[in-house]
């Protein structure tokens, strides 16, 4: 892929949110950034994580996603189905990853945060380079979920719609999520120049709803202080009893490898 192809915004914001945004390692004006292979290997070596092609705050543990050859789509989560998610969710610290470089995404990575929408001058942004600060892991305890599901009274509280979704062949349950709670963004325009984010400029580029936690630092960069998911581990197919499909003689039916392929795929 040439420099022009790697650095050009996808024609459709919608398609970009379906993971057609790729890490741009050839845009030298962006500074020292990870290549797609480096970014993928970093997460693999940190414990078998699979990076999402674009960070997304919706892809938490307990989310139901659709994974096809063309991309990944968030469908819903267990809480919306009637499961008391707090009984099964677990959060904790994981061995720290040394993010020695930044990583670049299309501007639409900013729009995956809850409470952040495009401002009137959003199209000025060509790419963003982010630096990771704090990170942790979230998970769903499948055994606890199975025990809860065995109780007939509990089963009656869950919508059949949830199980109809889970039974579809391209639906997967995210059981573990790599969550970044704080990240700092440098924004670049179409010429490759960094945009200095004074308050008036930021207000033209992005809209923030009440309660969205963000700041701008003295270097004119944006810090977002709320969680978003950078990678997943064990996006699995499950049956109505939340038993993982697959057995020891074959790979578990997970979406991890397909998501990795989507991340690493490139147009020639």
C-alpha positions in Angstrom: 0.0 0.0 0.0 1.4 3.4 -0.9 1.6 6.4 1.3 -1.4 8.1 -0.3 -3.6 5.0 0.2 -2.5 4.4 3.7 -3.2 8.0 4.8 -6.5 8.7 3.0 -9.7 8.8 5.1 -12.2 6.1 4.1 -15.0 7.6 2.0 -17.7 6.6 4.5 -17.6 7.2 8.3 -20.0 4.3 8.6 -17.5 1.9 6.9 -14.7 3.2 9.0 -16.6 2.3 12.2 -16.9 -1.3 10.7 -13.2 -1.6 11.0 -11.9 -0.4 7.7 -9.5 1.9 9.5 -6.0 0.7 9.7 -2.8 1.7 11.6 -0.8 4.1 9.5 2.9 3.4 9.9 4.1 5.0 6.6 2.8 8.5 7.5 6.1 9.7 8.8 4.7 13.1 9.9 2.8 11.3 12.6 6.0 10.5 14.5 7.0 7.2 16.0 4.0 4.8 15.7 3.5 1.1 15.7 3.1 -0.8 12.5 0.0 -3.1 12.3 2.3 -6.2 12.9 4.0 -4.5 15.8 0.7 -3.5 17.4 -0.7 -7.0 16.9 2.5 -8.7 18.3 2.5 -6.4 21.3 -0.9 -7.6 22.4 -0.2 -11.3 21.5 2.9 -11.3 23.6 1.0 -9.6 26.5 -1.2 -12.7 26.9 -2.9 -13.7 23.7 -5.0 -10.5 23.2 -6.4 -9.7 19.8 -6.5 -5.9 19.0 -9.6 -4.5 17.6 -9.0 -2.7 14.3 -10.4 0.4 16.0 -10.9 1.0 19.7 -14.5 0.9 20.8 -16.1 1.6 24.2 -19.1 -0.7 23.4 -17.0 -3.9 23.1 -16.9 -4.7 26.8 -16.9 -8.2 28.3 -20.4 -9.5 28.1 -21.0 -7.9 24.7 -22.6 -9.9 21.8 -20.9 -9.1 18.5 -21.4 -10.2 14.9 -18.2 -11.1 13.1 -18.2 -11.6 9.3 -15.5 -11.4 6.6 -16.3 -7.7 6.1 -16.1 -6.6 9.7 -17.3 -6.6 13.3 -20.6 -5.2 14.5 -21.7 -4.7 18.0 -25.2 -6.3 18.5 -25.9 -5.9 22.2 -24.9 -7.1 25.6 -26.0 -9.5 28.4 -27.4 -6.6 30.5 -29.9 -5.7 27.8 -31.1 -9.3 27.8 -32.0 -9.2 31.4 -28.9 -10.7 33.0 -27.6 -9.1 36.2 -24.3 -8.4 34.7 -22.8 -7.2 38.0 -22.9 -10.8 39.3 -20.7 -12.1 36.5 -18.4 -9.2 35.7 -14.9 -9.2 37.0 -12.3 -6.4 36.7 -8.7 -6.4 37.6 -5.2 -5.2 36.9 -3.0 -7.1 34.4 0.7 -7.1 33.8 1.6 -3.7 32.5 2.3 -3.3 28.8 5.1 -0.9 27.9 3.6 1.2 25.1 6.8 2.8 23.9 5.3 4.3 20.8 2.0 5.7 19.7 -0.6 4.1 17.4 -2.4 5.8 14.6 -6.1 5.4 13.6 -8.5 7.3 11.4 -10.3 10.3 13.0 -13.4 8.2 13.5 -11.7 6.4 16.4 -12.7 9.4 18.5 -16.3 8.8 17.7 -16.4 5.4 19.3 -16.3 7.0 22.8 -19.7 7.3 24.4 -20.6 11.0 24.6 -18.3 12.1 21.7 -19.8 13.2 18.4 -18.5 15.0 15.3 -18.4 18.8 15.4 -19.0 21.1 12.4 -15.3 21.0 11.5 -14.7 17.3 12.2 -13.6 16.7 8.6 -10.5 18.7 9.2 -9.1 15.7 11.1 -7.3 13.2 8.9 -5.8 10.9 11.5 -5.1 10.6 15.3 -2.1 9.3 17.1 -2.9 8.1 20.7 -0.7 7.3 23.6 -2.0 4.8 26.2 -1.9 5.7 29.9 -3.8 3.4 32.2 -5.1 -0.1 31.3 -6.8 -3.0 32.9 -8.9 -6.1 32.0 -12.6 -7.0 32.3 -14.0 -10.4 32.1 -17.2 -12.5 32.3 -17.2 -15.4 34.7 -18.8 -18.1 32.5 -19.1 -20.7 35.3 -21.1 -18.2 37.5 -23.2 -17.4 34.5 -24.0 -21.1 33.9 -24.9 -21.6 37.6 -27.2 -18.6 37.5 -28.8 -19.9 34.3 -29.6 -23.3 35.9 -32.2 -21.7 38.2 -35.6 -21.9 36.5 -36.7 -18.6 38.1 -33.7 -16.8 36.6 -34.3 -18.2 33.2 -37.8 -16.7 33.1 -36.2 -13.2 33.5 -34.2 -13.4 30.4 -35.6 -12.5 27.0 -35.7 -15.2 24.3 -34.4 -12.6 21.9 -31.0 -12.8 23.6 -30.8 -16.6 23.0 -32.0 -16.2 19.4 -29.0 -13.9 18.8 -26.5 -16.1 20.5 -27.6 -19.1 18.5 -26.8 -17.4 15.2 -23.6 -18.8 13.6 -21.8 -15.4 13.3 -22.6 -14.2 16.8 -20.0 -14.3 19.6 -19.8 -13.4 23.3 -16.8 -11.3 24.3 -15.6 -12.9 27.6 -12.5 -10.8 28.2 -11.7 -7.2 27.2 -8.5 -5.1 27.4 -9.7 -1.8 28.6 -7.8 1.5 28.4 -9.1 4.1 30.9 -7.0 7.0 29.8 -5.5 7.9 26.4 -4.0 11.1 25.0 -4.6 12.0 21.4 -2.7 14.1 18.9 -4.9 15.2 16.0 -3.5 15.7 12.5 -5.1 17.5 9.5 -4.9 16.5 5.8 -1.6 18.1 5.3 0.0 16.0 8.1 0.3 19.0 10.5 -0.7 18.5 14.1 -3.8 20.5 15.1 -3.2 22.5 18.3 -6.3 22.1 20.4 -7.2 25.4 21.9 -10.7 25.4 23.5 -12.4 27.1 20.5 -10.7 24.8 18.0 -11.7 21.6 19.9 -15.2 22.9 20.1 -15.4 23.1 16.3 -14.0 19.6 15.8 -15.8 17.6 18.4 -18.9 17.8 20.6 -18.9 16.3 24.1 -22.0 15.5 26.0 -22.4 16.4 29.6 -20.4 14.0 31.8 -17.8 13.1 29.2 -14.4 13.2 30.9 -11.8 15.0 28.8 -9.1 17.6 29.1 -6.6 19.4 26.9 -3.1 19.7 28.1 -0.5 22.5 27.7 0.8 20.8 24.5 -2.6 21.2 22.8 -3.5 17.5 22.9 -6.7 15.8 24.0 -6.9 13.4 26.9 -10.0 11.2 27.3 -10.4 9.8 30.8 -13.1 7.2 30.3 -12.8 3.5 29.3 -12.6 2.1 25.8 -11.7 -1.4 24.6 -8.5 -1.9 22.6 -8.4 -5.6 22.4 -10.4 -8.8 23.2 -9.6 -12.3 24.2 -11.9 -15.4 23.7 -14.8 -14.1 21.8 -16.7 -17.4 21.8 -19.8 -19.1 20.5 -22.0 -20.4 23.3 -25.2 -22.4 23.6 -28.2 -21.5 25.7 -26.5 -22.9 28.8 -23.4 -20.7 28.2 -21.2 -23.7 27.5 -18.5 -22.9 25.0 -19.0 -24.6 21.6 -16.0 -26.7 20.4 -13.9 -29.4 21.9 -10.3 -30.5 22.4 -10.1 -32.1 19.0 -10.8 -28.8 17.2 -10.2 -25.2 17.9 -12.8 -23.6 20.1 -15.3 -21.7 18.0 -13.9 -18.2 18.6 -13.8 -15.1 16.6 -10.3 -14.1 17.7 -8.4 -15.2 14.6 -10.9 -13.7 12.3 -10.8 -10.4 14.1 -7.0 -10.5 13.9 -7.2 -11.1 10.2 -9.6 -8.1 9.8 -7.1 -6.0 11.7 -4.1 -7.0 9.7 -5.8 -7.0 6.3 -4.6 -4.4 3.8 -5.6 -3.3 0.3 -2.9 -3.9 -2.2 
